């Protein structure tokens, strides 16, 4: 096992990709391993079964959402449990909702006790990227518990029933989630706006990797140099020698399917619309199937249907891995040569901080609606037009420099030092004196 010095208990859950994606950049400070709370060897079979029911419910409802009539009704009923109150007017929302009360009841009965007992064997910071393990540890009086918030705004269930009585620290990705926690009754001194943890391999210690990638990306996003010529001096000031006249890779769009496999059909429509441009080597398309074999097989069948087999591995690529650890590593590598990220507004909205323009497919759930609003306010996210006509509107946007401007807004406006800021807070003895970079 790793040495205890500068290490934490790092706890996540296998529910989609978001919570494990937030944990992955912090893996270097994890003691021994990243603990997956809903499948770890230290939890009981009964607890595993409870987690599995929750995961299966979410994935089934997500996939069934597109079914006529019944799908919409099922999703509406499910989403009501994770609803988020309107942000304005700012008001006291500290009264616990049904979700908070239900989780509190489960924790009192011993839910998550196996993980809590295991992490009590050594005293070190306890960092969770999902609220249930964090709340369970705080309820058990674990001394130093941190909860990494993974969306721009959150439901009341993220906060204890009595937030002022539980010494639980929150590490937030946005100003909106920071203020929301205050509305839920969390004392301000226990909330730190750090930014979302982004992968160090895409940043570099002084952003040298990020600047290189952005400098390579902008020429592909602005073939007519509409944005590049207008803001050349500003770009040069921030990127220096990393600003290139030409990119070192073909124009590349990456479409990422969510953890439940929802919206994979959009990937087909993108591929079908861009077929001629793929064959003409005017664009490369990455299809991210994640860890879902069914999605990979779906994409492979459509590649055959569109007669694009010869482009696989060249101007068409499908990413599938057997586990999430290898998925995140491969996905982060792909981002170095990705020019446009297309996905639903999940936790991936924060990856606009890597200088990525994000085309958003429809949101799934209240938290994704909030993420979508945040990204659009940032100026680096655009709602998708009809995917059937991708080859038309996408290239219109490119010719006008719209996507280059969106990439630059993400690079300059979105927090990108979340990983480093979180490490600073967790290991600082005087937390309120920590100076953050964004």
Secondary structure by P-SEA (a helix, b strand, c coil): ccccccccbbbbbcccccccccccccccccccccccccccccccaaaaaaaaaaaaaaaaaaaaccccaaaaaaaaaaaccccccccccccccccccaaaaaaaaaaaaccaaaaaaaacccccbbbbccaaaaaaaaaacccbbbbbbcccccccccccccccccbbbbbbccaaaaaaaaaaccccccccccccccccccccccaaaaaaaaaacccccccccccccccaaaaaaaccccccccccccbbbbbbbccccccaaaaaaaaaaaaaaaaaccbbbbbbccccaaaaaaaaaaaaaacccccccccbbbbbbccaaaaaaaaaaaacccccccccccccccccccbbbbbccccccaaaaaaaaaaaaaccccccccccccccaaaaaaaaaaaaaaaaaaacccccaaaaaaaaaaaccccccccccc
